[in-house]
Amino acid sequence: MSKDAKPAQQRIDQFFSGPGGRADNWRDLVDAAKAWAQGGDRAKYDAALADLSVTEEFHGYPGLHLMAALKEAAASGDAATSLPICCRLRSGGKGRTVLISKS
């Protein structure tokens, strides 16, 4: 991730906001991924990913493994791979299998 990206302060009441809050965070990440894939600001994507990762790694889905794959795609600077992974994770993997290579 970019060194410019700093996670925003999360309020404790937002941590427990449930499915609506999670959906909002995923929407923000997908929007940032789309912008980055079209040549936009990667720092916004990195910040959204950092914010989202704080809580999503604790959930059964996507969990540590899939979040690590998403972070790996971002760390490699690959916006073209990061966007479809974000979209698939946001939709809960419905309709398509999320393929993650085992290293």
Secondary structure, 3 states (H helix, E strand, C coil): CCCCCCCCCCCHHHHCCCHHHHHHHHHHHHHHHHHHHCCCCHHHHHHHHHHHHHHHCCCCCCHHHHHHHHHHHHHCCCHHHHHHHHHHHHCCCCCCCCCCCCC
